[in-house]
Amino acid sequence: MTEKIIFVGIIVAGLIGFVLALWAWVRSEQSKELPAWRRLLFSLGFLAVAGQVVLFALSWTHIGRNRALFSAWARFVYPSFFVAAILALTGKGAARWWLLASSFLLFVLCFFIMLSP
């Protein structure tokens, strides 16, 4: 029972972190001061973390029950995290740290799903 509570807590924290990163990015004055190339890369970082959210959600579909599809799914977990983490670091302010934390939590969730029997 405790494991389920921790798992749900990490899920909620990861998704709230993503929403808070988006909120901090939109409301921040620092984001408007960044050069265009950094704003573009950070926006791509949001898309990469959104891709991690989709990967996490896909683990609950029929992909989680089919070993061939699950192994194909697992091949996307590491690259999506590395791309999202690198692109998240190009931002500035609180949005960068919220996005990075969200990316890390989603990676940890997907990693534990890969390890589960």
N, C-alpha and C positions, 0 to 999 in steps of 0.2 A: 504494500500500500504506500509506503514511504517513497519507493522508487517512482511510482506513478505521479505522486505529488511533485517530486523534484523534476521529473520529465515535463510535466505540464507547466511548471514554473519557468523552466528554461525556454519552452516554446513561447510562452507569453512574454518573457523578457526579451527574446530575440525579435519578436514582432513589434513590441512597443518601442524597442530601440530603433527599428527601421522607421517607424512613424515619427518618432522624436527627431531623428536625423533629417527627415524630409521637412518637418516643421522648422527646425533650427536653420536649415539651409534657406528656406523661403523667407524667413523673418530676419535673417542676419544681414547686417550692413557689410560685413567683411566679405561676403560672397560676391558682392557687386564690385569690390575693389580688385578682385583677382583678374589676372590676365585671361584672355579668352581661351587659350589652350588649357589652362588649369580648370576653368569652369566646365569646358567640354569633357575633360577627362573625369572630373568629379561627377558629372551627370552620367557618364558611362559607368562609373562606379555604382551609382544608384541602380542602373539597369542590371549590373552584374549581381548585386545583392538581391534584387528582385528575382533574378534567375535562380539564386540559391533558395529563395522562398518557394519558387515553383518546383525545384528539385526536391525540396523537403516535402511538399504537398504530394508530389508524384509517388513518394515512397509508400503512401497509404492507399494507392490505387492497386490495380491488378499487377503492377510492376513488382510490388513487394512479395507477391505470391509466386511469381514465375522466375526461376533461377537465372535463365538466360537474359531476360529483360533486366533483372536486378543487377547482374554483373555489368551490363551496358550502362545502367543508371549510375553505378558506383564509379565508373571511369570518369564521370563528369564532376564528381564532388571535389576532388583536389584542384583541378584547373580552375573551376569556378571560384573557389576560395582564394587562390593566389591572385587571380585577376582582380577580384573584388577588393582584396586587401591593398594591393598596390595602387589601384585607382582611388580608393578611399583616402589614401594618404596625400593625394594631391589637393585635397580641400583645405579649408581653413576654419578654425574655431570649433565650436561644440559639435557641429554637424559631422565633422571628420571623425570625432571620437565615438559618437553615437553609431555612425555607419560602420566603423571598424568593429565595435563591440557587437553589433547585430550580425555582421558577417562572421565573426568568430563563433558566436553562439550557434548560428545556423550550421556552421561547419562541424562543430562538436556534436550537434544533434544528428546530422547525417552520418558522421563517423561512427557514432554509437549504434545507429541503425544498421550500418554495414557490418558491425561486429556481432550484432544480435543473431541468434540462430534462426 
